[in-house]
Amino acid sequence: MKLLVTSRSLQARSEAADCLAPGAPHLPLEIEGPAARSVMAFARRGDGGGWLLAVATRAAGSLRADDGDLPAGPSYDGTH
């Protein structure tokens, strides 16, 4: 899985190099809703378009169900 994520990330990076170039705008996004403290997001813009990245930052502890089974996951309904 790690190799797949790395490979896809490098491919996307090469396809949108202008978004990741030095000096490209890096815009932090405000997250609202019940899980806002568990999400980090930002946008990058370039000549050919843009990227939006959102990451769950505190998912590990909330992914376990009460019985310890995976995946239970937190509810991100209403978080945007």
All heavy atoms as TSV, in Angstrom:
chain	resi	resn	atom	element	x	y	z
A	1	MET	N	N	0.817	-1.182	0.000
A	1	MET	CA	C	0.000	0.000	0.000
A	1	MET	C	C	0.872	1.261	0.000
A	1	MET	O	O	0.579	2.204	-0.704
A	1	MET	CB	C	-0.934	-0.032	1.211
A	1	MET	CG	C	-1.835	1.172	1.269
A	1	MET	SD	S	-2.898	1.329	-0.157
A	1	MET	CE	C	-4.445	0.936	0.545
A	2	LYS	N	N	1.923	1.249	0.805
A	2	LYS	CA	C	2.805	2.411	0.886
A	2	LYS	C	C	3.439	2.700	-0.471
A	2	LYS	O	O	3.521	3.855	-0.887
A	2	LYS	CB	C	3.875	2.177	1.945
A	2	LYS	CG	C	4.791	3.360	2.150
A	2	LYS	CD	C	5.782	3.065	3.257
A	2	LYS	CE	C	6.747	4.202	3.448
A	2	LYS	NZ	N	7.708	3.921	4.508
A	3	LEU	N	N	3.853	1.649	-1.176
A	3	LEU	CA	C	4.457	1.824	-2.493
A	3	LEU	C	C	3.446	2.403	-3.482
A	3	LEU	O	O	3.782	3.272	-4.291
A	3	LEU	CB	C	5.013	0.496	-3.009
A	3	LEU	CG	C	5.731	0.538	-4.348
A	3	LEU	CD1	C	6.903	1.511	-4.314
A	3	LEU	CD2	C	6.222	-0.851	-4.717
A	4	LEU	N	N	2.201	1.948	-3.430
A	4	LEU	CA	C	1.158	2.472	-4.309
A	4	LEU	C	C	0.915	3.950	-4.047
A	4	LEU	O	O	0.852	4.752	-4.987
A	4	LEU	CB	C	-0.141	1.685	-4.129
A	4	LEU	CG	C	-1.344	2.206	-4.908
A	4	LEU	CD1	C	-1.104	2.081	-6.407
A	4	LEU	CD2	C	-2.592	1.462	-4.506
A	5	VAL	N	N	0.792	4.327	-2.793
A	5	VAL	CA	C	0.567	5.728	-2.442
A	5	VAL	C	C	1.745	6.587	-2.899
A	5	VAL	O	O	1.560	7.664	-3.473
A	5	VAL	CB	C	0.315	5.889	-0.927
A	5	VAL	CG1	C	0.317	7.349	-0.514
A	5	VAL	CG2	C	-0.986	5.216	-0.537
A	6	THR	N	N	2.955	6.104	-2.673
A	6	THR	CA	C	4.148	6.853	-3.094
A	6	THR	C	C	4.183	7.004	-4.608
A	6	THR	O	O	4.423	8.092	-5.132
A	6	THR	CB	C	5.426	6.144	-2.595
A	6	THR	OG1	O	5.371	6.065	-1.174
A	6	THR	CG2	C	6.666	6.903	-3.025
A	7	SER	N	N	3.913	5.926	-5.321
A	7	SER	CA	C	3.928	5.955	-6.784
A	7	SER	C	C	2.891	6.930	-7.335
A	7	SER	O	O	3.191	7.752	-8.216
A	7	SER	CB	C	3.657	4.543	-7.322
A	7	SER	OG	O	3.482	4.565	-8.712
A	8	ARG	N	N	1.679	6.853	-6.816
A	8	ARG	CA	C	0.607	7.749	-7.284
A	8	ARG	C	C	0.912	9.202	-6.926
A	8	ARG	O	O	0.610	10.116	-7.688
A	8	ARG	CB	C	-0.738	7.327	-6.707
A	8	ARG	CG	C	-1.205	5.966	-7.167
A	8	ARG	CD	C	-1.831	6.038	-8.550
A	8	ARG	NE	N	-2.094	4.741	-9.108
A	8	ARG	CZ	C	-3.193	4.030	-8.945
A	8	ARG	NH1	N	-4.166	4.509	-8.210
A	8	ARG	NH2	N	-3.323	2.856	-9.497
A	9	SER	N	N	1.499	9.426	-5.777
A	9	SER	CA	C	1.849	10.781	-5.367
A	9	SER	C	C	2.901	11.374	-6.280
A	9	SER	O	O	2.806	12.534	-6.693
A	9	SER	CB	C	2.352	10.792	-3.927
A	9	SER	OG	O	1.354	10.359	-3.050
A	10	LEU	N	N	3.908	10.590	-6.613
A	10	LEU	CA	C	4.960	11.076	-7.518
A	10	LEU	C	C	4.418	11.330	-8.921
A	10	LEU	O	O	4.812	12.293	-9.584
A	10	LEU	CB	C	6.122	10.091	-7.555
A	10	LEU	CG	C	6.943	10.020	-6.268
A	10	LEU	CD1	C	7.950	8.868	-6.341
A	10	LEU	CD2	C	7.644	11.337	-6.002
A	11	GLN	N	N	3.496	10.484	-9.372
A	11	GLN	CA	C	2.884	10.692	-10.679
A	11	GLN	C	C	2.072	11.991	-10.683
A	11	GLN	O	O	2.182	12.800	-11.604
A	11	GLN	CB	C	1.978	9.524	-11.034
A	11	GLN	CG	C	1.296	9.683	-12.379
A	11	GLN	CD	C	0.361	8.528	-12.686
A	11	GLN	OE1	O	0.217	7.596	-11.911
A	11	GLN	NE2	N	-0.285	8.598	-13.830
A	12	ALA	N	N	1.268	12.203	-9.667
A	12	ALA	CA	C	0.474	13.423	-9.572
A	12	ALA	C	C	1.378	14.648	-9.471
A	12	ALA	O	O	1.091	15.685	-10.070
A	12	ALA	CB	C	-0.461	13.348	-8.367
A	13	ARG	N	N	2.459	14.510	-8.745
A	13	ARG	CA	C	3.410	15.618	-8.594
A	13	ARG	C	C	3.997	16.022	-9.941
A	13	ARG	O	O	4.129	17.205	-10.246
A	13	ARG	CB	C	4.516	15.205	-7.633
A	13	ARG	CG	C	5.541	16.257	-7.402
A	13	ARG	CD	C	6.589	15.747	-6.453
A	13	ARG	NE	N	7.654	16.716	-6.305
A	13	ARG	CZ	C	8.701	16.546	-5.558
A	13	ARG	NH1	N	8.829	15.446	-4.852
A	13	ARG	NH2	N	9.632	17.464	-5.473
A	14	SER	N	N	4.338	15.047	-10.771
A	14	SER	CA	C	4.910	15.371	-12.083
A	14	SER	C	C	3.874	15.976	-13.020
A	14	SER	O	O	4.201	16.788	-13.875
A	14	SER	CB	C	5.554	14.135	-12.705
A	14	SER	OG	O	4.577	13.195	-13.087
A	15	GLU	N	N	2.609	15.588	-12.855
A	15	GLU	CA	C	1.548	16.111	-13.720
A	15	GLU	C	C	1.124	17.523	-13.333
A	15	GLU	O	O	0.529	18.228	-14.140
A	15	GLU	CB	C	0.333	15.182	-13.675
A	15	GLU	CG	C	0.597	13.839	-14.322
A	15	GLU	CD	C	-0.533	12.853	-14.134
A	15	GLU	OE1	O	-1.533	13.193	-13.456
A	15	GLU	OE2	O	-0.413	11.726	-14.647
A	16	ALA	N	N	1.390	17.935	-12.130
A	16	ALA	CA	C	0.990	19.260	-11.660
A	16	ALA	C	C	2.172	19.965	-11.013
A	16	ALA	O	O	2.049	20.554	-9.948
A	16	ALA	CB	C	-0.167	19.139	-10.683
A	17	ALA	N	N	3.313	19.915	-11.680
A	17	ALA	CA	C	4.541	20.484	-11.110
A	17	ALA	C	C	4.403	21.969	-10.798
A	17	ALA	O	O	4.997	22.460	-9.838
A	17	ALA	CB	C	5.713	20.250	-12.060
A	18	ASP	N	N	3.603	22.702	-11.587
A	18	ASP	CA	C	3.466	24.136	-11.340
A	18	ASP	C	C	2.774	24.429	-10.002
A	18	ASP	O	O	3.035	25.445	-9.372
A	18	ASP	CB	C	2.738	24.826	-12.484
A	18	ASP	CG	C	1.329	24.306	-12.715
A	18	ASP	OD1	O	1.108	23.087	-12.514
A	18	ASP	OD2	O	0.461	25.101	-13.094
A	19	CYS	N	N	1.923	23.522	-9.549
A	19	CYS	CA	C	1.260	23.714	-8.247
A	19	CYS	C	C	2.232	23.542	-7.089
A	19	CYS	O	O	1.992	24.049	-5.996
A	19	CYS	CB	C	0.123	22.704	-8.075
A	19	CYS	SG	S	-1.290	23.012	-9.125
A	20	LEU	N	N	3.301	22.800	-7.311
A	20	LEU	CA	C	4.251	22.502	-6.244
A	20	LEU	C	C	5.561	23.260	-6.393
A	20	LEU	O	O	6.482	23.072	-5.611
A	20	LEU	CB	C	4.518	20.997	-6.209
A	20	LEU	CG	C	3.264	20.147	-5.986
A	20	LEU	CD1	C	3.588	18.678	-6.163
A	20	LEU	CD2	C	2.660	20.416	-4.634
A	21	ALA	N	N	5.643	24.118	-7.399
A	21	ALA	CA	C	6.861	24.888	-7.641
A	21	ALA	C	C	7.074	25.907	-6.519
A	21	ALA	O	O	6.117	26.372	-5.899
A	21	ALA	CB	C	6.762	25.606	-8.983
A	22	PRO	N	N	8.332	26.250	-6.263
A	22	PRO	CA	C	8.597	27.304	-5.268
A	22	PRO	C	C	7.851	28.580	-5.638
A	22	PRO	O	O	7.817	28.976	-6.793
A	22	PRO	CB	C	10.112	27.511	-5.368
A	22	PRO	CG	C	10.633	26.225	-5.912
A	22	PRO	CD	C	9.560	25.717	-6.839
A	23	GLY	N	N	7.190	29.165	-4.679
A	23	GLY	CA	C	6.440	30.390	-4.912
A	23	GLY	C	C	4.985	30.171	-5.288
A	23	GLY	O	O	4.213	31.129	-5.348
A	24	ALA	N	N	4.579	28.931	-5.559
A	24	ALA	CA	C	3.165	28.670	-5.852
A	24	ALA	C	C	2.355	28.941	-4.593
A	24	ALA	O	O	2.781	28.592	-3.496
A	24	ALA	CB	C	2.967	27.238	-6.326
A	25	PRO	N	N	1.193	29.578	-4.734
A	25	PRO	CA	C	0.393	29.902	-3.547
A	25	PRO	C	C	0.014	28.665	-2.737
A	25	PRO	O	O	-0.380	27.644	-3.279
A	25	PRO	CB	C	-0.856	30.559	-4.130
A	25	PRO	CG	C	-0.453	31.047	-5.473
A	25	PRO	CD	C	0.581	30.069	-5.967
A	26	HIS	N	N	0.167	28.759	-1.444
A	26	HIS	CA	C	-0.179	27.710	-0.480
A	26	HIS	C	C	-1.237	28.319	0.422
A	26	HIS	O	O	-0.947	29.198	1.228
A	26	HIS	CB	C	1.078	27.319	0.299
A	26	HIS	CG	C	0.845	26.311	1.357
A	26	HIS	ND1	N	0.675	26.647	2.670
A	26	HIS	CD2	C	0.757	24.965	1.304
A	26	HIS	CE1	C	0.500	25.552	3.392
A	26	HIS	NE2	N	0.539	24.526	2.584
A	27	LEU	N	N	-2.486	27.900	0.251
A	27	LEU	CA	C	-3.587	28.539	0.936
A	27	LEU	C	C	-4.198	27.625	2.002
A	27	LEU	O	O	-4.873	26.650	1.673
A	27	LEU	CB	C	-4.676	28.908	-0.080
A	27	LEU	CG	C	-4.181	29.675	-1.307
A	27	LEU	CD1	C	-5.225	29.684	-2.393
A	27	LEU	CD2	C	-3.787	31.079	-0.912
A	28	PRO	N	N	-3.978	27.898	3.292
A	28	PRO	CA	C	-4.611	27.094	4.331
A	28	PRO	C	C	-6.124	27.281	4.262
A	28	PRO	O	O	-6.612	28.374	3.999
A	28	PRO	CB	C	-4.054	27.649	5.633
A	28	PRO	CG	C	-3.177	28.784	5.283
A	28	PRO	CD	C	-3.153	28.960	3.814
A	29	LEU	N	N	-6.868	26.206	4.479
A	29	LEU	CA	C	-8.325	26.262	4.432
A	29	LEU	C	C	-8.903	26.087	5.827
A	29	LEU	O	O	-8.415	25.286	6.618
A	29	LEU	CB	C	-8.860	25.165	3.509
A	29	LEU	CG	C	-8.352	25.224	2.079
A	29	LEU	CD1	C	-8.859	24.030	1.283
A	29	LEU	CD2	C	-8.765	26.524	1.404
A	30	GLU	N	N	-9.943	26.835	6.119
A	30	GLU	CA	C	-10.606	26.728	7.415
A	30	GLU	C	C	-11.596	25.562	7.365
A	30	GLU	O	O	-12.383	25.450	6.439
A	30	GLU	CB	C	-11.347	28.019	7.737
A	30	GLU	CG	C	-11.970	28.016	9.103
A	30	GLU	CD	C	-12.612	29.349	9.453
A	30	GLU	OE1	O	-12.257	30.368	8.847
A	30	GLU	OE2	O	-13.471	29.334	10.344
A	31	ILE	N	N	-11.531	24.698	8.348
A	31	ILE	CA	C	-12.407	23.540	8.439
A	31	ILE	C	C	-13.459	23.823	9.502
A	31	ILE	O	O	-13.141	24.328	10.577
A	31	ILE	CB	C	-11.612	22.269	8.817
A	31	ILE	CG1	C	-10.453	22.058	7.863
A	31	ILE	CG2	C	-12.524	21.057	8.861
A	31	ILE	CD1	C	-10.856	21.872	6.424
A	32	GLU	N	N	-14.705	23.488	9.204
A	32	GLU	CA	C	-15.796	23.699	10.144
A	32	GLU	C	C	-16.535	22.391	10.364
A	32	GLU	O	O	-16.561	21.540	9.489
A	32	GLU	CB	C	-16.776	24.738	9.594
A	32	GLU	CG	C	-16.152	26.090	9.344
A	32	GLU	CD	C	-17.118	27.055	8.665
A	32	GLU	OE1	O	-18.212	26.619	8.248
A	32	GLU	OE2	O	-16.771	28.226	8.559
A	33	GLY	N	N	-17.153	22.247	11.509
A	33	GLY	CA	C	-17.979	21.083	11.795
A	33	GLY	C	C	-17.474	20.299	12.981
A	33	GLY	O	O	-16.467	20.648	13.605
A	34	PRO	N	N	-18.153	19.196	13.289
A	34	PRO	CA	C	-17.842	18.440	14.500
A	34	PRO	C	C	-16.451	17.812	14.513
A	34	PRO	O	O	-15.887	17.594	15.575
A	34	PRO	CB	C	-18.934	17.367	14.556
A	34	PRO	CG	C	-19.488	17.297	13.192
A	34	PRO	CD	C	-19.292	18.645	12.574
A	35	ALA	N	N	-15.882	17.519	13.372
A	35	ALA	CA	C	-14.557	16.896	13.326
A	35	ALA	C	C	-13.481	17.874	12.850
A	35	ALA	O	O	-12.400	17.463	12.444
A	35	ALA	CB	C	-14.584	15.664	12.417
A	36	ALA	N	N	-13.752	19.158	12.931
A	36	ALA	CA	C	-12.822	20.166	12.421
A	36	ALA	C	C	-11.439	20.080	13.064
A	36	ALA	O	O	-10.436	20.324	12.400
A	36	ALA	CB	C	-13.401	21.566	12.612
A	37	ARG	N	N	-11.372	19.703	14.331
A	37	ARG	CA	C	-10.067	19.607	15.002
A	37	ARG	C	C	-9.263	18.404	14.524
A	37	ARG	O	O	-8.096	18.276	14.858
A	37	ARG	CB	C	-10.264	19.534	16.508
A	37	ARG	CG	C	-10.835	20.830	17.073
A	37	ARG	CD	C	-10.938	20.765	18.544
A	37	ARG	NE	N	-9.597	20.497	19.089
A	37	ARG	CZ	C	-9.284	20.581	20.354
A	37	ARG	NH1	N	-10.196	20.924	21.219
A	37	ARG	NH2	N	-8.061	20.312	20.769
A	38	SER	N	N	-9.892	17.524	13.763
A	38	SER	CA	C	-9.223	16.314	13.289
A	38	SER	C	C	-8.890	16.363	11.801
A	38	SER	O	O	-8.546	15.348	11.220
A	38	SER	CB	C	-10.114	15.093	13.551
A	38	SER	OG	O	-10.343	14.938	14.923
A	39	VAL	N	N	-9.016	17.533	11.194
A	39	VAL	CA	C	-8.768	17.660	9.756
A	39	VAL	C	C	-7.887	18.869	9.498
A	39	VAL	O	O	-8.080	19.937	10.086
A	39	VAL	CB	C	-10.093	17.811	8.970
A	39	VAL	CG1	C	-9.830	17.983	7.486
A	39	VAL	CG2	C	-11.006	16.614	9.213
A	40	MET	N	N	-6.924	18.697	8.617
A	40	MET	CA	C	-6.089	19.795	8.137
A	40	MET	C	C	-6.275	19.845	6.625
A	40	MET	O	O	-6.290	18.801	5.969
A	40	MET	CB	C	-4.626	19.520	8.468
A	40	MET	CG	C	-3.696	20.590	7.946
A	40	MET	SD	S	-1.948	20.182	8.191
A	40	MET	CE	C	-1.699	19.044	6.845
A	41	ALA	N	N	-6.428	21.035	6.060
A	41	ALA	CA	C	-6.621	21.139	4.614
A	41	ALA	C	C	-5.945	22.394	4.082
A	41	ALA	O	O	-5.851	23.410	4.770
A	41	ALA	CB	C	-8.102	21.162	4.272
A	42	PHE	N	N	-5.469	22.287	2.839
A	42	PHE	CA	C	-4.923	23.444	2.153
A	42	PHE	C	C	-5.080	23.256	0.658
A	42	PHE	O	O	-5.335	22.169	0.165
A	42	PHE	CB	C	-3.460	23.704	2.539
A	42	PHE	CG	C	-2.495	22.635	2.107
A	42	PHE	CD1	C	-1.874	22.698	0.874
A	42	PHE	CD2	C	-2.205	21.571	2.941
A	42	PHE	CE1	C	-0.975	21.713	0.483
A	42	PHE	CE2	C	-1.313	20.593	2.566
A	42	PHE	CZ	C	-0.700	20.666	1.331
A	43	ALA	N	N	-4.951	24.359	-0.067
A	43	ALA	CA	C	-5.040	24.337	-1.531
A	43	ALA	C	C	-3.753	24.898	-2.097
A	43	ALA	O	O	-3.103	25.745	-1.487
A	43	ALA	CB	C	-6.233	25.163	-1.999
A	44	ARG	N	N	-3.389	24.392	-3.255
A	44	ARG	CA	C	-2.243	24.924	-4.010
A	44	ARG	C	C	-2.744	25.264	-5.398
A	44	ARG	O	O	-3.533	24.516	-5.981
A	44	ARG	CB	C	-1.134	23.884	-4.139
A	44	ARG	CG	C	-0.509	23.406	-2.849
A	44	ARG	CD	C	0.433	24.375	-2.193
A	44	ARG	NE	N	1.535	24.837	-2.974
A	44	ARG	CZ	C	2.813	24.554	-2.747
A	44	ARG	NH1	N	3.138	23.746	-1.772
A	44	ARG	NH2	N	3.758	25.067	-3.493
A	45	ARG	N	N	-2.312	26.392	-5.954
A	45	ARG	CA	C	-2.726	26.784	-7.296
A	45	ARG	C	C	-1.523	26.965	-8.192
A	45	ARG	O	O	-0.466	27.401	-7.754
A	45	ARG	CB	C	-3.510	28.096	-7.250
A	45	ARG	CG	C	-4.911	27.913	-6.757
A	45	ARG	CD	C	-5.725	29.120	-7.038
A	45	ARG	NE	N	-5.417	30.123	-6.009
A	45	ARG	CZ	C	-5.964	31.304	-5.951
A	45	ARG	NH1	N	-6.819	31.674	-6.865
A	45	ARG	NH2	N	-5.648	32.132	-4.992
A	46	GLY	N	N	-1.726	26.629	-9.461
A	46	GLY	CA	C	-0.703	26.819	-10.475
A	46	GLY	C	C	-1.355	27.238	-11.771
A	46	GLY	O	O	-2.570	27.422	-11.843
A	47	ASP	N	N	-0.556	27.353	-12.815
A	47	ASP	CA	C	-1.078	27.797	-14.108
A	47	ASP	C	C	-2.084	26.812	-14.698
A	47	ASP	O	O	-3.032	27.197	-15.363
A	47	ASP	CB	C	0.062	28.005	-15.101
A	47	ASP	CG	C	0.984	29.135	-14.672
A	47	ASP	OD1	O	0.516	30.035	-13.961
A	47	ASP	OD2	O	2.166	29.101	-15.044
A	48	GLY	N	N	-1.878	25.517	-14.455
A	48	GLY	CA	C	-2.730	24.505	-15.065
A	48	GLY	C	C	-3.891	24.060	-14.201
A	48	GLY	O	O	-4.589	23.106	-14.533
A	49	GLY	N	N	-4.137	24.685	-13.078
A	49	GLY	CA	C	-5.233	24.260	-12.205
A	49	GLY	C	C	-4.823	24.327	-10.759
A	49	GLY	O	O	-4.017	25.162	-10.368
A	50	GLY	N	N	-5.344	23.413	-9.964
A	50	GLY	CA	C	-5.025	23.444	-8.553
A	50	GLY	C	C	-5.231	22.103	-7.883
A	50	GLY	O	O	-5.766	21.170	-8.478
A	51	TRP	N	N	-4.785	22.034	-6.664
A	51	TRP	CA	C	-4.930	20.846	-5.809
A	51	TRP	C	C	-5.581	21.272	-4.520
A	51	TRP	O	O	-5.325	22.357	-4.000
A	51	TRP	CB	C	-3.569	20.290	-5.433
A	51	TRP	CG	C	-2.892	19.430	-6.430
A	51	TRP	CD1	C	-3.178	19.291	-7.750
A	51	TRP	CD2	C	-1.780	18.591	-6.176
A	51	TRP	NE1	N	-2.303	18.420	-8.326
A	51	TRP	CE2	C	-1.427	17.971	-7.380
A	51	TRP	CE3	C	-1.042	18.304	-5.052
A	51	TRP	CZ2	C	-0.384	17.076	-7.483
A	51	TRP	CZ3	C	0.011	17.421	-5.156
A	51	TRP	CH2	C	0.326	16.810	-6.362
A	52	LEU	N	N	-6.373	20.383	-3.978
A	52	LEU	CA	C	-6.910	20.548	-2.639
A	52	LEU	C	C	-6.543	19.287	-1.884
A	52	LEU	O	O	-6.755	18.187	-2.380
A	52	LEU	CB	C	-8.433	20.709	-2.660
A	52	LEU	CG	C	-9.011	20.856	-1.259
A	52	LEU	CD1	C	-9.782	22.136	-1.153
A	52	LEU	CD2	C	-9.832	19.662	-0.919
A	53	LEU	N	N	-5.967	19.449	-0.720
A	53	LEU	CA	C	-5.556	18.314	0.095
A	53	LEU	C	C	-6.196	18.433	1.463
A	53	LEU	O	O	-6.099	19.474	2.108
A	53	LEU	CB	C	-4.036	18.282	0.244
A	53	LEU	CG	C	-3.472	17.186	1.128
A	53	LEU	CD1	C	-3.704	15.825	0.490
A	53	LEU	CD2	C	-2.015	17.409	1.391
A	54	ALA	N	N	-6.867	17.370	1.883
A	54	ALA	CA	C	-7.447	17.300	3.230
A	54	ALA	C	C	-6.960	16.011	3.873
A	54	ALA	O	O	-6.968	14.953	3.255
A	54	ALA	CB	C	-8.963	17.327	3.156
A	55	VAL	N	N	-6.512	16.122	5.123
A	55	VAL	CA	C	-5.935	14.988	5.828
A	55	VAL	C	C	-6.571	14.863	7.207
A	55	VAL	O	O	-6.680	15.853	7.935
A	55	VAL	CB	C	-4.404	15.185	5.989
A	55	VAL	CG1	C	-3.790	14.044	6.755
A	55	VAL	CG2	C	-3.740	15.376	4.647
A	56	ALA	N	N	-6.979	13.649	7.556
A	56	ALA	CA	C	-7.447	13.380	8.912
A	56	ALA	C	C	-6.211	13.273	9.797
A	56	ALA	O	O	-5.362	12.419	9.583
A	56	ALA	CB	C	-8.249	12.087	8.955
A	57	THR	N	N	-6.090	14.147	10.786
A	57	THR	CA	C	-4.873	14.214	11.593
A	57	THR	C	C	-4.934	13.405	12.876
A	57	THR	O	O	-3.911	13.108	13.468
A	57	THR	CB	C	-4.556	15.667	11.968
A	57	THR	OG1	O	-5.661	16.203	12.691
A	57	THR	CG2	C	-4.282	16.499	10.732
A	58	ARG	N	N	-6.114	13.059	13.322
A	58	ARG	CA	C	-6.249	12.332	14.587
A	58	ARG	C	C	-7.116	11.096	14.406
A	58	ARG	O	O	-7.931	10.768	15.251
A	58	ARG	CB	C	-6.859	13.231	15.650
A	58	ARG	CG	C	-5.986	14.429	15.932
A	58	ARG	CD	C	-6.612	15.326	16.957
A	58	ARG	NE	N	-5.781	16.514	17.059
A	58	ARG	CZ	C	-6.131	17.591	17.697
A	58	ARG	NH1	N	-7.289	17.650	18.303
A	58	ARG	NH2	N	-5.333	18.623	17.753
A	59	ALA	N	N	-6.929	10.398	13.325
A	59	ALA	CA	C	-7.797	9.274	12.993
A	59	ALA	C	C	-7.439	8.001	13.754
A	59	ALA	O	O	-8.310	7.200	14.062
A	59	ALA	CB	C	-7.759	9.012	11.503
A	60	ALA	N	N	-6.187	7.777	14.072
A	60	ALA	CA	C	-5.753	6.491	14.636
A	60	ALA	C	C	-6.533	6.116	15.893
A	60	ALA	O	O	-7.015	4.998	16.019
A	60	ALA	CB	C	-4.261	6.515	14.931
A	61	GLY	N	N	-6.673	7.025	16.800
A	61	GLY	CA	C	-7.364	6.714	18.035
A	61	GLY	C	C	-8.859	6.581	17.883
A	61	GLY	O	O	-9.525	5.937	18.683
A	62	SER	N	N	-9.421	7.161	16.830
A	62	SER	CA	C	-10.870	7.125	16.672
A	62	SER	C	C	-11.333	6.068	15.683
A	62	SER	O	O	-12.523	5.928	15.456
A	62	SER	CB	C	-11.362	8.502	16.234
A	62	SER	OG	O	-10.757	8.858	15.015
A	63	LEU	N	N	-10.428	5.309	15.103
A	63	LEU	CA	C	-10.818	4.294	14.125
A	63	LEU	C	C	-11.270	2.991	14.759
A	63	LEU	O	O	-11.857	2.153	14.110
A	63	LEU	CB	C	-9.662	4.005	13.163
A	63	LEU	CG	C	-9.386	5.080	12.134
A	63	LEU	CD1	C	-8.160	4.716	11.314
A	63	LEU	CD2	C	-10.582	5.312	11.241
A	64	ARG	N	N	-11.017	2.800	16.002
A	64	ARG	CA	C	-11.398	1.545	16.664
A	64	ARG	C	C	-12.808	1.645	17.237
A	64	ARG	O	O	-13.167	2.623	17.871
A	64	ARG	CB	C	-10.427	1.216	17.785
A	64	ARG	CG	C	-9.048	0.907	17.271
A	64	ARG	CD	C	-8.255	0.114	18.292
A	64	ARG	NE	N	-6.948	-0.182	17.773
A	64	ARG	CZ	C	-6.659	-1.201	16.999
A	64	ARG	NH1	N	-7.585	-2.039	16.645
A	64	ARG	NH2	N	-5.431	-1.396	16.562
A	65	ALA	N	N	-13.561	0.585	17.000
A	65	ALA	CA	C	-14.884	0.481	17.603
A	65	ALA	C	C	-14.714	0.171	19.092
A	65	ALA	O	O	-13.615	-0.141	19.550
A	65	ALA	CB	C	-15.679	-0.624	16.917
A	66	ASP	N	N	-15.778	0.237	19.834
A	66	ASP	CA	C	-15.707	-0.043	21.265
A	66	ASP	C	C	-15.167	-1.444	21.545
A	66	ASP	O	O	-14.530	-1.679	22.563
A	66	ASP	CB	C	-17.079	0.122	21.914
A	66	ASP	CG	C	-17.509	1.582	21.931
A	66	ASP	OD1	O	-16.633	2.469	21.857
A	66	ASP	OD2	O	-18.716	1.833	22.005
A	67	ASP	N	N	-15.418	-2.387	20.621
A	67	ASP	CA	C	-14.937	-3.755	20.818
A	67	ASP	C	C	-13.536	-3.969	20.249
A	67	ASP	O	O	-13.012	-5.062	20.276
A	67	ASP	CB	C	-15.906	-4.763	20.223
A	67	ASP	CG	C	-16.105	-4.579	18.729
A	67	ASP	OD1	O	-15.402	-3.739	18.122
A	67	ASP	OD2	O	-16.968	-5.278	18.169
A	68	GLY	N	N	-12.910	-2.905	19.712
A	68	GLY	CA	C	-11.554	-2.996	19.193
A	68	GLY	C	C	-11.449	-3.367	17.730
A	68	GLY	O	O	-10.367	-3.403	17.184
A	69	ASP	N	N	-12.576	-3.654	17.071
A	69	ASP	CA	C	-12.542	-4.007	15.656
A	69	ASP	C	C	-12.314	-2.775	14.789
A	69	ASP	O	O	-12.679	-1.669	15.145
A	69	ASP	CB	C	-13.859	-4.666	15.227
A	69	ASP	CG	C	-13.999	-6.069	15.762
A	69	ASP	OD1	O	-12.965	-6.674	16.134
A	69	ASP	OD2	O	-15.137	-6.564	15.826
A	70	LEU	N	N	-11.693	-2.990	13.639
A	70	LEU	CA	C	-11.514	-1.932	12.638
A	70	LEU	C	C	-12.370	-2.264	11.434
A	70	LEU	O	O	-12.602	-3.423	11.144
A	70	LEU	CB	C	-10.044	-1.855	12.208
A	70	LEU	CG	C	-9.051	-1.369	13.252
A	70	LEU	CD1	C	-7.635	-1.490	12.706
A	70	LEU	CD2	C	-9.326	0.056	13.649
A	71	PRO	N	N	-12.784	-1.373	10.597
A	71	PRO	CA	C	-12.789	0.066	10.864
A	71	PRO	C	C	-14.146	0.496	11.390
A	71	PRO	O	O	-15.165	0.055	10.898
A	71	PRO	CB	C	-12.533	0.654	9.487
A	71	PRO	CG	C	-13.204	-0.291	8.556
A	71	PRO	CD	C	-13.075	-1.663	9.209
A	72	ALA	N	N	-14.140	1.337	12.366
A	72	ALA	CA	C	-15.392	1.927	12.843
A	72	ALA	C	C	-15.448	3.368	12.365
A	72	ALA	O	O	-16.435	3.818	11.837
A	72	ALA	CB	C	-15.476	1.857	14.357
A	73	GLY	N	N	-14.323	4.079	12.515
A	73	GLY	CA	C	-14.204	5.431	11.995
A	73	GLY	C	C	-15.085	6.444	12.695
A	73	GLY	O	O	-16.193	6.140	13.098
A	74	PRO	N	N	-14.585	7.658	12.816
A	74	PRO	CA	C	-15.405	8.725	13.369
A	74	PRO	C	C	-16.366	9.228	12.303
A	74	PRO	O	O	-16.152	9.021	11.115
A	74	PRO	CB	C	-14.387	9.814	13.718
A	74	PRO	CG	C	-13.307	9.605	12.719
A	74	PRO	CD	C	-13.246	8.108	12.491
A	75	SER	N	N	-17.407	9.885	12.708
A	75	SER	CA	C	-18.336	10.478	11.751
A	75	SER	C	C	-17.834	11.869	11.396
A	75	SER	O	O	-17.650	12.702	12.255
A	75	SER	CB	C	-19.723	10.569	12.355
A	75	SER	OG	O	-20.564	11.289	11.476
A	76	TYR	N	N	-17.607	12.080	10.103
A	76	TYR	CA	C	-17.193	13.399	9.626
A	76	TYR	C	C	-18.371	14.129	8.975
A	76	TYR	O	O	-18.194	15.126	8.320
A	76	TYR	CB	C	-16.026	13.277	8.641
A	76	TYR	CG	C	-14.735	12.916	9.340
A	76	TYR	CD1	C	-14.336	11.592	9.467
A	76	TYR	CD2	C	-13.944	13.899	9.879
A	76	TYR	CE1	C	-13.154	11.267	10.123
A	76	TYR	CE2	C	-12.760	13.587	10.548
A	76	TYR	CZ	C	-12.378	12.274	10.652
A	76	TYR	OH	O	-11.221	11.957	11.296
A	77	ASP	N	N	-19.599	13.598	9.164
A	77	ASP	CA	C	-20.782	14.262	8.619
A	77	ASP	C	C	-20.839	15.688	9.142
A	77	ASP	O	O	-20.641	15.947	10.317
A	77	ASP	CB	C	-22.058	13.518	9.027
A	77	ASP	CG	C	-22.197	12.173	8.349
A	77	ASP	OD1	O	-21.476	11.942	7.348
A	77	ASP	OD2	O	-23.008	11.360	8.815
A	78	GLY	N	N	-21.084	16.603	8.235
A	78	GLY	CA	C	-21.201	18.002	8.624
A	78	GLY	C	C	-19.879	18.728	8.717
A	78	GLY	O	O	-19.838	19.908	9.027
A	79	THR	N	N	-18.782	18.041	8.460
A	79	THR	CA	C	-17.459	18.674	8.490
A	79	THR	C	C	-17.096	19.068	7.072
A	79	THR	O	O	-17.145	18.259	6.165
A	79	THR	CB	C	-16.412	17.717	9.056
A	79	THR	OG1	O	-16.825	17.293	10.356
A	79	THR	CG2	C	-15.040	18.373	9.143
A	80	HIS	N	N	-16.755	20.326	6.884
A	80	HIS	CA	C	-16.398	20.820	5.550
A	80	HIS	C	C	-15.429	21.986	5.661
A	80	HIS	O	O	-15.258	22.567	6.680
A	80	HIS	CB	C	-17.631	21.216	4.759
A	80	HIS	CG	C	-18.486	22.226	5.470
A	80	HIS	ND1	N	-19.414	21.853	6.406
A	80	HIS	CD2	C	-18.550	23.565	5.398
A	80	HIS	CE1	C	-20.034	22.942	6.865
A	80	HIS	NE2	N	-19.513	23.988	6.273
